[in-house]
Amino acid sequence: MNSLELRQKIEQNLLTISPENLKFIDEFVEFIKYKQETSLSEKTNYKPASGCSILRHAGTWVGDDLEECLKLVSQN
């Protein structure tokens, strides 16, 4: 079904909808238009993870249980 046929089908279906439900349909269409406009205007600023943040902490230890942790690791 092409776009024109789909529009005609929707128009025909709208003729049978109650006035109360037409209001819901109108609100839904406005919502879809809003979502479409906002998704087109938003730019995705995706930056892949580089691992730099974890490398800043590599080789450092905070705490007084280093020896206890090393023993635990060597036992397993």
N, C-alpha and C positions, 0 to 999 in steps of 0.2 A: 504494500500500500504506500503510495507516494504521499508527499506532504499535502498536496491539494486534496486528495481523496480523504486523508485523515482529518483535515480541517472541515470538510463537508460532513463527514461522519459525526464529528464533535458538534457541529452546528445542529444537525438533525437530532442528536441526543439531547441537546440543551432545550429543545422545544418541548420535551416531555418532563423536564425537571420542575419540581415545585419551586415557588418563589423563595421559600425558606432555604432550600438546598442550593439555589442559585447564589445566594449570599456566600455560602461556604465555598462554592466553586470559585467565585470571584476572589475571595481571600486567598485561596490556594494558588490561583494563577498569579496574583500579586506577589505571593511568597516566592514562587518559582522565578518570576522576573527579577526579584530582589537578589535571590541567590545567584542567578546567572550574572547579573551586573557586578556583584561583589567578587565573584570568582574570577571574572575577566579582569577586574582592576587590581586584584591582589597579585603581587609577584612573590614567588617562592624564593626565599633567600636561604637555600640549602647549602651548607658547607660540609663536605664530608669530614669525618673525624680524622684527625692527624695523629693522635696519640701523644701530642706534645704535653698535654696537661698531666698525663700519668708519668711521662718521662721526667717532669720537674721533681717528682717525688721519689723516683727510683734511686735506690741506694741510701735512702734515709730511713731512720727508725725513730719513732717517737714512743717513749715509754721506758720503763725500767725492767721489762721482762724479756729482753732479747735473748739472754742465755737460756732461760726456761723454754722459750719458743724454739731455739735451735736444738735443744735436747729432745723436745717433742717431735720435731721433724726428723731427726736422725734415728729415733726409735721406730718410726713408721716407715 
